[in-house]
C-alpha cells in the first residue's frame, strides 16, 4: 500500500494518528449504515415483489374484462364512449427519510366517474372493466412509490459501499503504512542522535 507523501516528524505522526482514529470511526459508521440500508432495501424489495405480483394478476383480470367489453361493443361506440372521461385524479407527493435517503410517498385522490357516456349505448361489461381499472390506480401509485424508493436506496447502497471500500482498502491502510514509516524514521533518527552523543562523550572523556 502506497504511503502518504508527508514529512516524517512527530507533529505529522500525531496528526496522522488522529486522522486514523477518525477514519476508523467513519468506516464503522458507514459500514453500519450500509448494513441497515441493505436490510431496509431487502424488506422493501420483498414487499414490492408481492405487490407487483398481486397487481399483475389483477391487471390480467382488468384486461380480460375490457377485451370482453370491446368484443361486445361496436368500435365507433367504444371510441366515442372512451373519448371524454369524467374521472379525475390528483397526486400529492411527499418524502420520507429512510437512512438518509429521501424516498417518495404518493397519495392519490380520485374523483368523478370513468363512465362519462350514455349507459344506453354501451353494455355493462364496459362499466365493469372501467371500474376495475379505476380501483387499481391507488395500488399502481403505491407500487410506483415503492419501486422508486428501491431504486434510490440501491444508488445510496452503492455510494456507501464505494466509501467503505475506499476507507477500508485505501485511506486506512495508507495511514497505517505512513505511521509505520514515520515511526521507523523517527526511531532511526533517535538512534543516530544517541550514537552521536555517545561519540561526543567519548571524545570529551578522552580529553
Backbone as ProteinMPNN parsed JSONL, in Angstrom:
{"seq_chain_A": "XXXXXXXXXXXXXXXXXXXXXXXXXXXXXXXXXXXXXXXXXXXXXXXXXXXXXXXXXXXXXXXXXXXXXXXXXXXXXXXXXXXXXXXXXXXXXXXXXXXXXXXXXXXXXXXXXXXXXXXXXXXXXXXXXXXXXXXXXXXXXXXXXXXXXXXXXXXXXXXXXXXXXXXXXXXXXXXXXXXXXXXXXXXXXXXXXXXXXXXXXXXXXXX", "coords_chain_A": {"N_chain_A": [[0.85, -1.191, 0.0], [0.643, 2.176, -0.911], [2.294, 4.773, 0.771], [1.513, 7.937, 2.356], [2.588, 11.123, 1.108], [4.397, 12.742, 3.142], [6.132, 14.81, 5.576], [8.464, 13.189, 7.67], [7.967, 13.678, 10.734], [7.398, 14.367, 14.263], [5.125, 15.905, 14.734], [3.624, 15.512, 12.404], [3.238, 12.789, 12.671], [1.607, 12.661, 14.96], [-0.638, 14.006, 13.98], [-1.45, 12.274, 11.914], [-2.115, 9.985, 13.351], [-4.388, 10.865, 14.713], [-6.066, 11.326, 12.52], [-6.292, 8.728, 11.595], [-7.763, 7.509, 13.655], [-10.195, 8.905, 13.373], [-10.853, 8.103, 10.759], [-11.212, 5.344, 11.095], [-13.407, 5.349, 12.819], [-15.291, 6.605, 11.167], [-15.413, 4.676, 9.151], [-16.599, 2.523, 10.52], [-19.132, 3.633, 11.129], [-20.148, 4.094, 8.536], [-20.182, 1.466, 7.601], [-22.075, 0.326, 9.298], [-24.259, 1.848, 8.509], [-24.478, 0.999, 5.844], [-25.152, -1.73, 6.199], [-27.638, -1.462, 7.497], [-29.067, -0.127, 5.494], [-29.081, -2.067, 3.462], [-30.618, -4.036, 4.683], [-33.108, -2.678, 4.997], [-33.589, -2.191, 2.293], [-33.901, -4.805, 1.236], [-36.205, -5.628, 2.59], [-38.142, -3.815, 1.574], [-37.954, -4.488, -1.113], [-38.918, -7.103, -1.127], [-41.581, -6.632, -0.309], [-42.463, -5.022, -2.442], [-42.265, -6.842, -4.537], [-44.229, -8.748, -3.901], [-46.507, -7.084, -4.02], [-46.387, -6.26, -6.714], [-46.803, -8.701, -8.046], [-49.409, -9.282, -7.204], [-50.76, -7.112, -8.357], [-50.251, -7.535, -11.067], [-51.717, -9.863, -11.526], [-54.284, -8.853, -11.03], [-54.435, -6.915, -13.019], [-54.456, -8.502, -15.293], [-57.002, -9.585, -15.061], [-58.464, -7.208, -15.381], [-57.845, -6.483, -18.028], [-58.951, -8.632, -19.363], [-61.653, -8.235, -18.827], [-61.984, -5.823, -20.205], [-61.379, -6.598, -22.833], [-63.509, -8.3, -23.299], [-65.61, -6.446, -23.17], [-64.934, -4.87, -25.38], [-65.244, -6.679, -27.429], [-67.962, -6.954, -27.436], [-68.942, -4.534, -28.141], [-69.556, -2.064, -30.614], [-66.832, -0.727, -32.558], [-66.88, 2.093, -33.144], [-68.721, 3.063, -31.274], [-67.418, 2.328, -28.915], [-65.087, 3.862, -29.051], [-66.194, 6.418, -28.959], [-67.35, 6.334, -26.441], [-65.138, 6.25, -24.778], [-63.775, 8.543, -25.31], [-64.041, 10.988, -23.89], [-63.349, 11.291, -20.635], [-64.795, 11.269, -17.39], [-63.424, 10.959, -15.106], [-61.185, 11.973, -12.518], [-57.945, 12.586, -11.141], [-55.873, 13.421, -8.489], [-52.595, 13.914, -7.62], [-50.528, 13.744, -4.825], [-47.358, 14.466, -3.571], [-45.047, 13.374, -1.246], [-42.2, 13.133, 1.014], [-40.064, 10.79, 2.646], [-37.623, 10.177, 5.113], [-35.357, 7.672, 4.906], [-32.827, 6.181, 6.34], [-31.11, 8.332, 5.615], [-31.868, 8.587, 2.989], [-34.038, 10.164, 0.84], [-37.057, 9.09, 0.271], [-39.834, 8.823, -1.986], [-43.315, 9.397, -1.263], [-46.46, 8.747, -2.373], [-49.73, 10.041, -2.717], [-52.978, 9.572, -3.872], [-55.876, 11.192, -4.952], [-58.967, 10.42, -6.017], [-61.598, 11.376, -8.215], [-64.847, 12.071, -9.677], [-66.227, 10.135, -12.423], [-65.294, 7.294, -14.366], [-67.051, 6.515, -16.222], [-68.237, 8.299, -18.339], [-70.395, 8.52, -20.23], [-73.254, 7.764, -22.308], [-75.286, 5.411, -20.853], [-77.062, 3.819, -22.172], [-76.046, 3.314, -24.635], [-73.968, 1.561, -24.38], [-72.618, -1.585, -23.12], [-72.922, -3.415, -19.992], [-70.542, -4.699, -19.422], [-68.428, -3.021, -20.15], [-68.625, -1.003, -18.237], [-67.937, -2.478, -15.954], [-65.266, -3.151, -16.545], [-63.993, -0.604, -16.659], [-64.438, 0.311, -14.056], [-62.956, -1.522, -12.62], [-60.354, -0.939, -13.506], [-60.149, 1.684, -12.488], [-60.201, 1.232, -9.718], [-57.745, 0.102, -9.379], [-55.842, 2.107, -9.578], [-54.836, 3.521, -7.145], [-53.266, 1.452, -6.027], [-51.421, 1.003, -8.052], [-50.071, 3.447, -8.006], [-48.964, 3.278, -5.456], [-47.218, 1.104, -5.84], [-45.475, 2.263, -7.693], [-44.253, 4.219, -6.084], [-42.942, 2.618, -4.204], [-41.152, 1.167, -5.827], [-39.618, 3.241, -6.839], [-38.434, 4.104, -4.467], [-36.896, 1.848, -3.875], [-35.086, 1.93, -6.001], [-33.717, 4.362, -5.447], [-32.606, 3.737, -2.97], [-30.925, 1.658, -3.684], [-29.008, 3.041, -5.183], [-27.906, 4.629, -3.146], [-26.851, 2.658, -1.489], [-24.823, 1.666, -3.14], [-23.174, 3.962, -3.354], [-22.432, 4.242, -0.656], [-21.119, 1.816, -0.29], [-18.89, 2.161, -1.971], [-17.574, 4.215, -0.57], [-17.011, 2.942, 1.858], [-15.283, 0.922, 0.947], [-13.2, 2.514, -0.059], [-12.218, 3.691, 2.286], [-11.535, 1.383, 3.714], [-9.71, -0.047, 2.09], [-7.927, 1.763, 0.979], [-7.542, 4.438, 2.237], [-7.311, 4.022, 5.139], [-5.338, 1.854, 5.262], [-3.27, 3.318, 4.025], [-2.8, 5.39, 5.905], [-1.911, 3.787, 8.074], [0.405, 2.591, 7.025], [1.932, 4.875, 6.529], [2.209, 5.929, 9.116], [3.698, 3.862, 10.264], [6.005, 4.097, 8.727], [6.912, 6.73, 9.391], [7.299, 6.395, 12.143], [9.368, 4.521, 12.091], [11.373, 6.034, 10.831], [11.717, 8.092, 12.723], [12.642, 6.594, 14.873], [15.058, 5.726, 13.805], [16.352, 8.199, 13.555], [16.501, 8.871, 16.23], [18.172, 6.847, 17.241], [20.435, 7.434, 15.764], [21.045, 9.993, 16.726], [21.526, 9.387, 19.413], [23.749, 7.776, 19.116], [25.63, 9.631, 18.13], [25.81, 11.33, 20.334], [26.948, 9.634, 22.201], [29.458, 9.232, 21.037], [30.445, 11.824, 21.163], [30.621, 12.108, 23.922], [32.588, 10.236, 24.465], [34.751, 11.408, 23.141], [34.992, 13.764, 24.649], [35.634, 12.701, 27.157], [38.085, 11.528, 26.57], [39.72, 13.681, 26.358]], "CA_chain_A": [[0.0, 0.0, 0.0], [1.452, 3.394, -1.02], [2.149, 5.673, 1.922], [1.259, 9.337, 2.034], [3.796, 11.926, 0.919], [4.442, 13.714, 4.238], [7.421, 14.908, 6.258], [8.499, 12.267, 8.815], [8.252, 14.334, 12.007], [6.465, 13.982, 15.338], [3.862, 16.628, 14.55], [2.887, 14.801, 11.354], [2.851, 11.489, 13.236], [0.454, 12.892, 15.836], [-1.782, 14.36, 13.127], [-1.891, 11.075, 11.2], [-2.776, 9.078, 14.31], [-5.739, 11.394, 14.936], [-6.839, 11.071, 11.297], [-6.569, 7.288, 11.549], [-8.873, 7.256, 14.588], [-11.415, 9.43, 12.729], [-11.155, 7.261, 9.588], [-11.758, 4.062, 11.582], [-14.755, 5.621, 13.336], [-16.135, 6.828, 9.989], [-15.595, 3.384, 8.471], [-17.593, 1.746, 11.268], [-20.448, 4.259, 10.943], [-20.591, 3.831, 7.165], [-20.477, 0.034, 7.491], [-23.374, 0.134, 9.964], [-25.276, 2.438, 7.627], [-24.632, 0.121, 4.686], [-25.886, -2.925, 6.634], [-29.032, -1.078, 7.746], [-29.661, 0.173, 4.192], [-29.322, -3.33, 2.752], [-31.76, -4.684, 5.345], [-34.324, -1.948, 4.605], [-33.757, -2.409, 0.854], [-34.437, -6.158, 1.009], [-37.592, -5.65, 3.077], [-38.971, -3.107, 0.599], [-37.945, -5.244, -2.371], [-39.857, -8.229, -0.965], [-42.945, -6.077, -0.311], [-42.781, -4.582, -3.806], [-42.43, -8.04, -5.367], [-45.561, -9.296, -3.605], [-47.498, -6.142, -4.544], [-46.348, -6.313, -8.181], [-47.437, -9.953, -8.477], [-50.858, -9.123, -6.994], [-51.271, -6.165, -9.348], [-50.213, -8.158, -12.395], [-52.885, -10.758, -11.603], [-55.491, -8.031, -11.129], [-54.426, -6.281, -14.343], [-54.898, -9.512, -16.265], [-58.463, -9.624, -14.977], [-58.978, -5.96, -15.952], [-57.735, -6.535, -19.49], [-59.937, -9.616, -19.848], [-62.951, -7.551, -18.795], [-62.012, -4.823, -21.264], [-61.456, -7.317, -24.113], [-64.897, -8.766, -23.426], [-66.425, -5.269, -23.498], [-64.609, -4.452, -26.751], [-65.828, -7.66, -28.348], [-69.419, -6.818, -27.416], [-69.315, -3.162, -28.49], [-69.064, -1.589, -31.907], [-65.639, 0.115, -32.39], [-67.216, 3.516, -33.125], [-69.366, 3.342, -29.984], [-66.402, 2.201, -27.869], [-64.226, 5.033, -29.149], [-66.961, 7.582, -28.505], [-67.563, 6.205, -25.0], [-63.886, 6.459, -24.049], [-63.119, 9.76, -25.772], [-64.037, 12.009, -22.827], [-63.523, 10.641, -19.339], [-65.184, 12.156, -16.294], [-62.613, 10.643, -13.931], [-60.092, 12.885, -12.201], [-57.028, 12.084, -10.115], [-54.916, 14.424, -8.03], [-51.474, 13.226, -6.979], [-49.753, 14.516, -3.848], [-46.05, 13.84, -3.382], [-44.317, 13.676, -0.015], [-40.927, 12.418, 1.11], [-39.751, 10.201, 3.95], [-36.193, 9.913, 5.267], [-35.017, 6.297, 5.273], [-31.363, 6.048, 6.373], [-30.587, 9.485, 4.863], [-32.373, 8.558, 1.609], [-35.377, 10.752, 0.786], [-37.868, 8.268, -0.63], [-41.128, 9.479, -2.213], [-44.584, 8.786, -0.847], [-47.503, 9.326, -3.216], [-51.144, 9.865, -2.348], [-53.825, 9.948, -4.998], [-57.294, 11.43, -4.659], [-59.748, 10.221, -7.241], [-62.92, 11.968, -8.247], [-65.572, 11.866, -10.928], [-66.52, 8.762, -12.825], [-64.742, 6.955, -15.677], [-68.148, 6.199, -17.14], [-68.803, 9.574, -18.758], [-71.04, 8.24, -21.516], [-74.633, 7.307, -22.188], [-75.322, 3.996, -20.5], [-77.922, 3.083, -23.097], [-75.292, 2.988, -25.854], [-72.903, 0.6, -24.082], [-73.01, -2.732, -22.302], [-72.434, -3.39, -18.616], [-69.173, -5.22, -19.337], [-67.506, -1.892, -20.217], [-68.674, -0.376, -16.913], [-67.172, -3.325, -15.031], [-63.846, -3.03, -16.885], [-63.504, 0.711, -16.265], [-64.443, 0.371, -12.59], [-61.814, -2.316, -12.135], [-59.143, -0.149, -13.764], [-60.135, 2.829, -11.567], [-59.857, 0.738, -8.379], [-56.33, -0.28, -9.359], [-54.942, 3.27, -9.646], [-54.068, 3.748, -5.906], [-52.266, 0.4, -5.859], [-50.36, 1.253, -9.032], [-49.304, 4.581, -7.478], [-48.188, 2.748, -4.33], [-46.118, 0.312, -6.395], [-44.511, 3.202, -8.285], [-43.501, 4.837, -4.982], [-42.048, 1.615, -3.605], [-40.073, 0.837, -6.755], [-38.728, 4.405, -6.871], [-37.671, 4.055, -3.226], [-35.908, 0.772, -4.031], [-34.051, 2.435, -6.915], [-32.915, 5.37, -4.735], [-31.845, 3.054, -1.919], [-29.854, 0.909, -4.351], [-27.956, 4.017, -5.501], [-27.244, 5.031, -1.892], [-26.051, 1.5, -1.053], [-23.626, 1.626, -3.979], [-22.323, 5.081, -2.931], [-21.89, 3.914, 0.66], [-20.168, 0.714, -0.477], [-17.646, 2.723, -2.506], [-16.893, 4.947, 0.505], [-16.488, 1.94, 2.795], [-14.127, 0.288, 0.31], [-12.108, 3.484, -0.137], [-11.638, 3.795, 3.624], [-11.003, 0.085, 4.15], [-8.619, -0.569, 1.253], [-7.016, 2.808, 0.507], [-7.192, 5.505, 3.19], [-6.83, 3.485, 6.42], [-4.014, 1.227, 5.072], [-2.298, 4.37, 3.735], [-2.443, 5.999, 7.184], [-1.142, 2.824, 8.873], [1.721, 2.454, 6.404], [2.669, 6.124, 6.731], [2.548, 5.984, 10.545], [4.795, 2.913, 10.453], [7.204, 4.674, 8.085], [7.386, 7.864, 10.196], [7.815, 5.836, 13.4], [10.672, 3.907, 11.788], [12.319, 7.122, 10.573], [12.0, 8.763, 13.994], [13.487, 5.679, 15.649], [16.401, 5.797, 13.208], [16.928, 9.495, 13.931], [16.796, 8.819, 17.655], [19.361, 6.01, 17.395], [21.571, 8.19, 15.202], [21.353, 11.065, 17.675], [22.112, 8.753, 20.591], [25.096, 7.33, 18.738], [26.489, 10.821, 18.066], [26.029, 11.804, 21.693], [27.901, 8.724, 22.849], [30.782, 9.526, 20.464], [30.87, 13.122, 21.714], [31.024, 11.863, 25.301], [33.879, 9.539, 24.43], [35.764, 12.399, 22.771], [35.154, 14.654, 25.782], [36.333, 11.982, 28.209], [39.481, 11.283, 26.185], [40.468, 14.919, 26.51]], "C_chain_A": [[0.885, 1.241, 0.0], [1.204, 4.29, 0.185], [1.939, 7.106, 1.438], [2.58, 10.099, 1.945], [3.819, 13.043, 1.963], [5.848, 13.742, 4.824], [7.426, 14.002, 7.489], [8.915, 12.969, 10.11], [7.154, 14.008, 13.021], [5.106, 14.684, 15.207], [2.988, 15.922, 13.506], [2.408, 13.449, 11.853], [1.615, 11.631, 14.116], [-0.801, 13.189, 15.014], [-2.339, 13.132, 12.411], [-2.592, 10.084, 12.125], [-4.198, 9.537, 14.604], [-6.631, 11.132, 13.721], [-7.187, 9.596, 11.165], [-7.734, 6.922, 12.457], [-10.193, 7.71, 13.97], [-11.833, 8.545, 11.548], [-11.757, 5.931, 10.02], [-13.167, 4.232, 12.12], [-15.728, 5.832, 12.171], [-16.417, 5.545, 9.234], [-16.653, 2.555, 9.169], [-19.007, 2.303, 11.07], [-21.005, 3.974, 9.549], [-20.955, 2.366, 6.97], [-21.822, -0.284, 8.128], [-24.507, 0.678, 9.102], [-25.537, 1.529, 6.427], [-25.445, -1.123, 5.041], [-27.367, -2.617, 6.855], [-29.756, -0.772, 6.433], [-29.999, -1.101, 3.428], [-30.52, -4.056, 3.351], [-33.08, -4.022, 4.938], [-34.632, -2.158, 3.124], [-34.403, -3.77, 0.575], [-35.887, -6.27, 1.47], [-38.533, -4.994, 2.061], [-39.042, -3.859, -0.73], [-38.911, -6.425, -2.286], [-41.305, -7.744, -1.001], [-43.366, -5.665, -1.719], [-43.016, -5.774, -4.729], [-43.821, -8.649, -5.168], [-46.646, -8.401, -4.207], [-47.558, -6.194, -6.065], [-47.055, -7.576, -8.689], [-48.962, -9.871, -8.326], [-51.46, -8.215, -8.064], [-51.265, -6.763, -10.751], [-51.384, -9.114, -12.583], [-54.164, -9.96, -11.783], [-55.576, -7.353, -12.494], [-54.858, -7.257, -15.433], [-56.419, -9.597, -16.289], [-59.086, -8.376, -15.597], [-58.951, -6.007, -17.478], [-58.699, -7.55, -20.09], [-61.327, -8.986, -19.891], [-63.065, -6.553, -19.943], [-62.106, -5.491, -22.647], [-62.86, -7.843, -24.362], [-65.81, -7.609, -23.819], [-66.18, -4.83, -24.936], [-65.226, -5.398, -27.771], [-67.338, -7.487, -28.471], [-69.907, -5.445, -27.87], [-68.757, -2.796, -29.857], [-67.878, -0.646, -31.708], [-65.961, 1.601, -32.298], [-67.843, 3.913, -31.795], [-68.35, 3.304, -28.843], [-65.484, 3.426, -27.851], [-64.924, 6.272, -28.621], [-67.139, 7.543, -26.982], [-66.31, 6.553, -24.202], [-63.216, 7.794, -24.365], [-63.002, 10.811, -24.657], [-64.342, 11.314, -21.503], [-63.911, 11.663, -18.282], [-64.351, 11.93, -15.045], [-61.487, 11.655, -13.764], [-59.233, 12.257, -11.112], [-56.028, 13.175, -9.774], [-53.839, 13.714, -7.216], [-50.732, 14.176, -6.048], [-48.466, 13.754, -3.543], [-45.439, 14.324, -2.079], [-43.029, 12.876, 0.01], [-40.701, 11.942, 2.541], [-38.269, 9.868, 3.99], [-35.981, 8.481, 5.75], [-33.502, 6.159, 5.189], [-30.687, 7.082, 5.474], [-30.966, 9.459, 3.381], [-33.792, 9.113, 1.627], [-36.207, 9.991, -0.242], [-39.248, 8.911, -0.791], [-42.29, 8.676, -1.649], [-45.697, 9.507, -1.6], [-48.883, 9.043, -2.618], [-51.996, 10.361, -3.5], [-55.265, 10.114, -4.519], [-58.059, 11.359, -5.969], [-61.122, 10.854, -7.109], [-63.584, 11.732, -9.588], [-65.812, 10.392, -11.213], [-65.904, 8.479, -14.194], [-65.831, 6.689, -16.715], [-68.886, 7.472, -17.532], [-69.437, 9.423, -20.145], [-72.474, 7.779, -21.257], [-74.686, 5.806, -21.939], [-76.158, 3.177, -21.469], [-77.15, 2.611, -24.324], [-74.227, 1.923, -25.633], [-73.433, -0.524, -23.206], [-72.382, -2.624, -20.902], [-71.004, -3.881, -18.474], [-68.134, -4.101, -19.408], [-67.475, -1.16, -18.874], [-67.812, -1.149, -15.917], [-65.674, -3.153, -15.267], [-63.281, -1.703, -16.406], [-63.469, 0.872, -14.746], [-63.259, -0.387, -12.004], [-60.498, -1.566, -12.355], [-59.026, 1.009, -12.761], [-59.737, 2.393, -10.155], [-58.37, 0.404, -8.257], [-55.375, 0.914, -9.242], [-54.184, 3.515, -8.332], [-52.971, 2.712, -5.686], [-51.108, 0.569, -6.838], [-49.461, 2.41, -8.583], [-48.419, 4.129, -6.32], [-46.994, 1.937, -4.824], [-45.046, 1.209, -6.999], [-43.641, 3.837, -7.204], [-42.505, 3.852, -4.396], [-40.885, 1.28, -4.532], [-39.105, 2.009, -6.923], [-37.841, 4.428, -5.62], [-36.567, 2.999, -3.309], [-34.76, 1.237, -4.916], [-33.133, 3.437, -6.214], [-32.051, 4.726, -3.659], [-30.698, 2.239, -2.513], [-28.694, 1.829, -4.71], [-27.183, 4.42, -4.251], [-26.383, 3.894, -1.348], [-24.747, 1.438, -1.837], [-22.651, 2.747, -3.591], [-21.65, 4.775, -1.592], [-20.851, 2.806, 0.556], [-18.834, 1.223, -1.009], [-16.864, 3.471, -1.427], [-16.268, 3.988, 1.512], [-15.232, 1.29, 2.226], [-12.933, 1.234, 0.233], [-11.421, 3.635, 1.216], [-10.899, 2.513, 3.998], [-9.748, -0.323, 3.393], [-7.609, 0.487, 0.811], [-6.578, 3.729, 1.654], [-6.597, 4.952, 4.487], [-5.495, 2.761, 6.26], [-2.915, 2.25, 4.767], [-1.837, 5.073, 5.004], [-1.534, 5.075, 8.003], [0.284, 2.689, 8.339], [2.565, 3.715, 6.637], [3.094, 6.286, 8.179], [3.717, 5.05, 10.841], [6.113, 3.483, 9.899], [7.786, 5.818, 8.928], [7.98, 7.37, 11.511], [9.196, 5.239, 13.201], [11.742, 4.979, 11.576], [12.707, 7.838, 11.865], [12.885, 7.905, 14.885], [14.921, 5.702, 15.129], [17.106, 7.091, 13.606], [17.341, 9.489, 15.4], [18.049, 7.983, 17.917], [20.611, 6.739, 16.897], [22.014, 9.306, 16.153], [22.037, 10.513, 18.914], [23.551, 8.313, 20.321], [26.066, 8.512, 18.686], [26.82, 11.353, 19.46], [27.052, 10.943, 22.428], [29.315, 8.968, 22.343], [31.34, 10.83, 21.021], [31.359, 12.942, 23.147], [32.387, 11.191, 25.365], [35.01, 10.51, 24.106], [36.064, 13.324, 23.941], [35.957, 13.969, 26.889], [37.808, 11.764, 27.886], [40.356, 12.512, 26.319], [40.398, 15.382, 27.951]], "O_chain_A": [[1.789, 1.349, 0.829], [0.061, 4.535, 0.57], [2.161, 7.429, 0.271], [3.555, 9.764, 2.617], [3.332, 14.147, 1.715], [6.648, 12.833, 4.605], [6.481, 14.042, 8.277], [10.067, 12.871, 10.534], [6.116, 13.445, 12.672], [4.069, 14.108, 15.535], [1.783, 15.756, 13.694], [1.312, 13.005, 11.509], [0.688, 10.826, 14.032], [-1.885, 12.688, 15.312], [-3.555, 12.966, 12.311], [-3.551, 9.424, 11.725], [-5.107, 8.717, 14.732], [-7.798, 10.765, 13.864], [-8.263, 9.253, 10.674], [-8.593, 6.124, 12.082], [-11.191, 6.992, 14.03], [-13.018, 8.272, 11.36], [-12.697, 5.439, 9.396], [-14.026, 3.375, 11.911], [-16.843, 5.311, 12.181], [-17.523, 5.342, 8.733], [-17.506, 1.951, 8.518], [-19.958, 1.548, 10.87], [-22.184, 3.653, 9.396], [-21.912, 2.047, 6.266], [-22.612, -1.055, 7.585], [-25.566, 0.063, 8.978], [-26.687, 1.318, 6.042], [-26.324, -1.529, 4.28], [-28.239, -3.391, 6.462], [-30.927, -1.117, 6.277], [-31.066, -1.208, 2.823], [-31.339, -4.622, 2.627], [-34.043, -4.701, 4.583], [-35.794, -2.289, 2.741], [-35.335, -3.871, -0.222], [-36.702, -6.926, 0.821], [-39.583, -5.544, 1.729], [-40.081, -3.862, -1.39], [-39.632, -6.718, -3.24], [-42.156, -8.361, -1.641], [-44.494, -5.928, -2.137], [-43.876, -5.717, -5.608], [-44.498, -9.014, -6.129], [-47.589, -8.892, -4.828], [-48.642, -6.175, -6.647], [-47.818, -7.517, -9.653], [-49.709, -10.323, -9.194], [-52.525, -8.503, -8.61], [-52.182, -6.518, -11.534], [-51.976, -9.175, -13.66], [-55.028, -10.326, -12.581], [-56.661, -7.229, -13.062], [-55.544, -6.877, -16.382], [-57.046, -9.669, -17.347], [-60.118, -8.464, -16.262], [-59.916, -5.619, -18.137], [-59.206, -7.354, -21.194], [-62.08, -9.169, -20.848], [-64.113, -6.448, -20.58], [-62.823, -5.009, -23.524], [-63.345, -7.834, -25.493], [-66.674, -7.755, -24.684], [-67.12, -4.457, -25.638], [-65.672, -4.976, -28.838], [-67.924, -7.835, -29.496], [-71.109, -5.205, -27.975], [-67.638, -3.168, -30.211], [-67.9, 0.164, -30.781], [-65.385, 2.305, -31.469], [-67.536, 4.973, -31.251], [-68.399, 4.123, -27.926], [-65.148, 3.954, -26.792], [-64.32, 7.083, -27.919], [-67.086, 8.577, -26.316], [-66.398, 7.081, -23.094], [-62.203, 8.14, -23.756], [-61.957, 11.447, -24.514], [-65.446, 10.816, -21.284], [-63.412, 12.789, -18.282], [-64.535, 12.615, -14.039], [-60.911, 12.132, -14.742], [-59.721, 11.501, -10.273], [-55.415, 13.775, -10.657], [-54.133, 13.006, -6.253], [-50.356, 15.28, -6.442], [-48.488, 12.55, -3.29], [-45.327, 15.526, -1.836], [-42.79, 12.041, -0.862], [-41.091, 12.599, 3.507], [-37.718, 9.34, 3.023], [-36.376, 8.124, 6.86], [-32.949, 6.034, 4.096], [-29.809, 6.751, 4.678], [-30.427, 10.242, 2.599], [-34.653, 8.599, 2.341], [-36.087, 10.207, -1.448], [-39.777, 9.481, 0.163], [-42.247, 7.448, -1.572], [-45.857, 10.722, -1.48], [-49.152, 7.962, -2.093], [-51.762, 11.444, -4.038], [-55.792, 9.283, -3.78], [-57.825, 12.134, -6.896], [-61.723, 10.866, -6.035], [-62.951, 11.247, -10.527], [-65.622, 9.53, -10.355], [-65.976, 9.321, -15.089], [-65.571, 6.643, -17.917], [-70.021, 7.698, -17.11], [-69.062, 10.107, -21.097], [-72.845, 7.45, -20.13], [-74.179, 5.023, -22.742], [-75.975, 1.964, -21.573], [-77.535, 1.64, -24.976], [-73.641, 1.429, -26.596], [-74.521, -0.443, -22.634], [-71.449, -1.854, -20.673], [-70.319, -3.526, -17.515], [-67.071, -4.211, -18.797], [-66.408, -0.743, -18.424], [-67.059, -0.561, -15.141], [-64.901, -3.026, -14.318], [-62.204, -1.671, -15.809], [-62.559, 1.508, -14.213], [-62.645, 0.043, -11.027], [-59.63, -1.563, -11.482], [-57.942, 1.282, -12.247], [-59.011, 3.113, -9.47], [-57.809, 0.422, -7.161], [-54.221, 0.743, -8.849], [-52.969, 3.705, -8.386], [-51.881, 3.041, -5.219], [-49.955, 0.31, -6.496], [-48.243, 2.361, -8.757], [-47.265, 4.544, -6.213], [-45.89, 2.064, -4.295], [-43.853, 0.953, -6.84], [-42.432, 3.98, -7.383], [-41.359, 4.207, -4.122], [-39.754, 1.125, -4.073], [-37.909, 1.8, -7.126], [-36.651, 4.731, -5.699], [-35.442, 3.231, -2.867], [-33.595, 0.97, -4.619], [-31.913, 3.373, -6.366], [-30.902, 5.119, -3.459], [-29.626, 2.142, -1.916], [-27.531, 1.453, -4.563], [-25.958, 4.54, -4.282], [-25.305, 4.138, -0.807], [-23.687, 1.185, -1.265], [-21.445, 2.516, -3.508], [-20.456, 5.016, -1.416], [-19.824, 2.848, 1.233], [-17.773, 0.782, -0.566], [-15.638, 3.376, -1.368], [-15.141, 4.192, 1.962], [-14.237, 1.126, 2.931], [-11.792, 0.817, 0.433], [-10.194, 3.699, 1.292], [-9.789, 2.551, 4.528], [-8.822, -0.882, 3.981], [-6.538, 0.138, 0.315], [-5.398, 3.792, 1.996], [-5.509, 5.36, 4.894], [-4.581, 3.017, 7.044], [-1.771, 2.083, 5.19], [-0.646, 5.329, 5.18], [-0.523, 5.511, 8.554], [1.246, 2.674, 9.106], [3.763, 3.627, 6.908], [4.21, 6.728, 8.454], [4.626, 5.411, 11.589], [7.173, 3.365, 10.514], [8.995, 5.876, 9.155], [9.025, 7.851, 11.95], [10.087, 5.422, 14.031], [12.864, 4.859, 12.068], [13.877, 8.153, 12.08], [13.771, 8.416, 15.569], [15.876, 5.698, 15.906], [18.288, 7.091, 13.948], [18.385, 10.027, 15.769], [18.893, 8.369, 18.726], [21.679, 6.678, 17.506], [23.208, 9.528, 16.354], [23.005, 11.09, 19.41], [24.438, 8.453, 21.163], [27.2, 8.401, 19.15], [27.946, 11.767, 19.734], [27.898, 11.442, 23.17], [30.269, 8.921, 23.12], [32.53, 10.941, 21.313], [32.363, 13.528, 23.551], [33.227, 11.527, 26.2], [36.083, 10.454, 24.705], [37.223, 13.641, 24.211], [36.848, 14.574, 27.485], [38.667, 11.802, 28.767], [41.581, 12.409, 26.387], [40.969, 16.417, 28.295]]}, "name": "protein", "num_of_chains": 1, "seq": "XXXXXXXXXXXXXXXXXXXXXXXXXXXXXXXXXXXXXXXXXXXXXXXXXXXXXXXXXXXXXXXXXXXXXXXXXXXXXXXXXXXXXXXXXXXXXXXXXXXXXXXXXXXXXXXXXXXXXXXXXXXXXXXXXXXXXXXXXXXXXXXXXXXXXXXXXXXXXXXXXXXXXXXXXXXXXXXXXXXXXXXXXXXXXXXXXXXXXXXXXXXXXXX"}
